[in-house]
Amino acid sequence: MMSEQNKSSSSHSSGNAFRIATRWLMVFLVIGAIVWVTFIHKPNEVQHESQSKKDPNARPSPVLVAKSLPQDINVYLNALGTITPRNSVTVKSLVDGQLIKLFFREGQMIKKGEMLALIDTRPFEVQLAQAQGQLDKDKALLENALIDLNRYKTLLEQDSISKQQADTQEALVRQYRGAISVDESQVANANLQLSYCHITAPISGLIGLRQVDPGNMIHTSDTSGIVSIIQLQPITALFNLPEDNLPTVMNLIKSRKPIKVEAYDRAQNVKLATGLLLNTDNSIDTTTGSIKMRAEFKNEDGSLFPNQFVNIKLLTDVEKDAVVVPISGVQHGRNGDFVYVVENEKTVRMSPVTTGHQEGEFVSIKQGLALGEEIVIDGADKLRDGANVKIILPDSKQGSGSSSDSKKRSHSKEGWHHKQNAE
């Protein structure tokens, strides 16, 4: 019995030793793999990359280039604006009555004085007839009083009547003349009320949606009116500029020269209209530190619409003969802006630059780039200082992903390359 227990104990001990040895072996294998990846394999990769980067015979990167050219750059003040109509009218009735007919279509362009609506004229025609009848009656009384007055004057000269009787008759004549003046004003008022039944457009502009249908009773107290008219030509834009820009604008206003203002769409890609600065507000808004301004646009093509959101550019100056390059050629690094200048059409040199004003897709360079130097405007994402390059045309399909990007942007830069060819 004791021998069997000893045998089982020895077999159990040998099994534990085997499992422990197996675990230690796995630990050593994991540690060895980590050491190999960290200290042997990765340095080899880094060394391989370093050697490839330093290889002067490395495959040149395809790039698209542009030459810096002299060009005038407009200096703008940018602002957010809202299109507002020059005039806006809510057409209301000046008399109470039943709406008989509408003479316009919703969304129609209408001219000043055109017929808009008709109100039932019959009640006002009756009032006019009553006033006219009273006027005719008083005129007849006046004629009779004048005949009696002439007779009394003759009798007075013959000393046949008293002077008091003649004076009384003369006062009666003046009374009838006053009554006739009242009657004539009543007739004029009745004609005026009758004319109010024919509602015409007070301004030229765009008709809105009608607020009432024919057959309804309308009143002078109705707040919604019949329809609204908004003037579209010309039209204005309201925008705010920071108070720091106020001296610049005021100097332009004092020069009495037209101040050009441009309106762009929400994405600032499409110029909608060009106009002039009309006026400024008379005080600065203390809550925002800005001043409100108004610009006017002819809007002959109707591209601007009331309450439309626009981006405003106010022209303040023109930078003459600036060194200009496409904005896509300016790279942004940790130490500031720089460009890749192409040398001998084979290699590039990284040159720090100081940018100036931007207009559209082009920007002026104040420092760091000479006139006529070529810079990389597409394909710079894989370049470094001293890298080999291969210049491609805007419509070329060769090269890697950078050439496909240049193909997408070739249309926008087509004019720039044409300018270079002309140079």
Secondary structure in CASP SS format (residue, H / E / C, confidence):
PFRMAT SS
TARGET T0000
AUTHOR 0000-0000-0000
METHOD secondary structure of the structure
MODEL  1
M C 1.00
M H 1.00
S H 1.00
E H 1.00
Q H 1.00
N H 1.00
K H 1.00
S H 1.00
S H 1.00
S H 1.00
S H 1.00
H H 1.00
S H 1.00
S H 1.00
G H 1.00
N H 1.00
A H 1.00
F H 1.00
R H 1.00
I H 1.00
A H 1.00
T H 1.00
R H 1.00
W H 1.00
L H 1.00
M H 1.00
V H 1.00
F H 1.00
L H 1.00
V H 1.00
I H 1.00
G H 1.00
A H 1.00
I H 1.00
V H 1.00
W H 1.00
V H 1.00
T H 1.00
F H 1.00
I H 1.00
H H 1.00
K H 1.00
P H 1.00
N H 1.00
E H 1.00
V H 1.00
Q H 1.00
H H 1.00
E H 1.00
S H 1.00
Q H 1.00
S H 1.00
K H 1.00
K C 1.00
D C 1.00
P C 1.00
N C 1.00
A C 1.00
R C 1.00
P C 1.00
S E 1.00
P E 1.00
V E 1.00
L E 1.00
V E 1.00
A E 1.00
K E 1.00
S C 1.00
L E 1.00
P E 1.00
Q E 1.00
D E 1.00
I E 1.00
N E 1.00
V E 1.00
Y E 1.00
L E 1.00
N E 1.00
A E 1.00
L E 1.00
G E 1.00
T E 1.00
I E 1.00
T E 1.00
P E 1.00
R C 1.00
N C 1.00
S E 1.00
V E 1.00
T E 1.00
V E 1.00
K C 1.00
S C 1.00
L C 1.00
V C 1.00
D C 1.00
G E 1.00
Q E 1.00
L E 1.00
I E 1.00
K E 1.00
L E 1.00
F C 1.00
F C 1.00
R C 1.00
E C 1.00
G C 1.00
Q C 1.00
M E 1.00
I E 1.00
K C 1.00
K C 1.00
G C 1.00
E C 1.00
M E 1.00
L E 1.00
A E 1.00
L E 1.00
I E 1.00
D C 1.00
T C 1.00
R H 1.00
P H 1.00
F H 1.00
E H 1.00
V H 1.00
Q H 1.00
L H 1.00
A H 1.00
Q H 1.00
A H 1.00
Q H 1.00
G H 1.00
Q H 1.00
L H 1.00
D H 1.00
K H 1.00
D H 1.00
K H 1.00
A H 1.00
L H 1.00
L H 1.00
E H 1.00
N H 1.00
A H 1.00
L H 1.00
I H 1.00
D H 1.00
L H 1.00
N H 1.00
R H 1.00
Y H 1.00
K H 1.00
T H 1.00
L H 1.00
L H 1.00
E H 1.00
Q C 1.00
D C 1.00
S C 1.00
I C 1.00
S C 1.00
K H 1.00
Q H 1.00
Q H 1.00
A H 1.00
D H 1.00
T H 1.00
Q H 1.00
E H 1.00
A H 1.00
L H 1.00
V H 1.00
R H 1.00
Q H 1.00
Y H 1.00
R H 1.00
G H 1.00
A H 1.00
I H 1.00
S H 1.00
V H 1.00
D H 1.00
E H 1.00
S H 1.00
Q H 1.00
V H 1.00
A H 1.00
N H 1.00
A H 1.00
N H 1.00
L H 1.00
Q H 1.00
L H 1.00
S H 1.00
Y C 1.00
C C 1.00
H E 1.00
I E 1.00
T E 1.00
A C 1.00
P C 1.00
I C 1.00
S C 1.00
G E 1.00
L E 1.00
I E 1.00
G C 1.00
L C 1.00
R C 1.00
Q C 1.00
V C 1.00
D C 1.00
P C 1.00
G C 1.00
N C 1.00
M E 1.00
I E 1.00
H C 1.00
T C 1.00
S C 1.00
D C 1.00
T C 1.00
S C 1.00
G C 1.00
I C 1.00
V E 1.00
S E 1.00
I E 1.00
I E 1.00
Q C 1.00
L C 1.00
Q C 1.00
P C 1.00
I E 1.00
T E 1.00
A E 1.00
L E 1.00
F E 1.00
N E 1.00
L E 1.00
P E 1.00
E H 1.00
D H 1.00
N H 1.00
L H 1.00
P H 1.00
T H 1.00
V H 1.00
M H 1.00
N H 1.00
L H 1.00
I H 1.00
K H 1.00
S C 1.00
R C 1.00
K C 1.00
P C 1.00
I C 1.00
K E 1.00
V E 1.00
E E 1.00
A E 1.00
Y E 1.00
D C 1.00
R C 1.00
A C 1.00
Q C 1.00
N C 1.00
V C 1.00
K E 1.00
L E 1.00
A E 1.00
T E 1.00
G E 1.00
L E 1.00
L E 1.00
L E 1.00
N E 1.00
T E 1.00
D C 1.00
N C 1.00
S C 1.00
I C 1.00
D E 1.00
T C 1.00
T C 1.00
T C 1.00
G C 1.00
S E 1.00
I E 1.00
K E 1.00
M E 1.00
R E 1.00
A E 1.00
E E 1.00
F E 1.00
K C 1.00
N C 1.00
E C 1.00
D C 1.00
G C 1.00
S C 1.00
L C 1.00
F C 1.00
P C 1.00
N C 1.00
Q C 1.00
F E 1.00
V E 1.00
N E 1.00
I E 1.00
K E 1.00
L E 1.00
L E 1.00
T E 1.00
D E 1.00
V E 1.00
E E 1.00
K E 1.00
D E 1.00
A E 1.00
V E 1.00
V E 1.00
V E 1.00
P E 1.00
I H 1.00
S H 1.00
G H 1.00
V C 1.00
Q E 1.00
H E 1.00
G E 1.00
R C 1.00
N C 1.00
G E 1.00
D E 1.00
F E 1.00
V E 1.00
Y E 1.00
V E 1.00
V E 1.00
E E 1.00
N C 1.00
E C 1.00
K C 1.00
T E 1.00
V E 1.00
R E 1.00
M E 1.00
S E 1.00
P E 1.00
V C 1.00
T E 1.00
T E 1.00
G E 1.00
H E 1.00
Q E 1.00
E E 1.00
G C 1.00
E C 1.00
F E 1.00
V E 1.00
S E 1.00
I E 1.00
K E 1.00
Q E 1.00
G C 1.00
L C 1.00
A C 1.00
L C 1.00
G C 1.00
E C 1.00
E E 1.00
I E 1.00
V E 1.00
I E 1.00
D E 1.00
G C 1.00
A H 1.00
D H 1.00
K H 1.00
L C 1.00
R C 1.00
D C 1.00
G C 1.00
A C 1.00
N E 1.00
V E 1.00
K E 1.00
I E 1.00
I C 1.00
L C 1.00
P C 1.00
D C 1.00
S C 1.00
K C 1.00
Q C 1.00
G C 1.00
S C 1.00
G H 1.00
S H 1.00
S H 1.00
S H 1.00
D H 1.00
S H 1.00
K H 1.00
K H 1.00
R H 1.00
S C 1.00
H C 1.00
S C 1.00
K C 1.00
E H 1.00
G H 1.00
W H 1.00
H H 1.00
H H 1.00
K H 1.00
Q H 1.00
N H 1.00
A H 1.00
E C 1.00
END
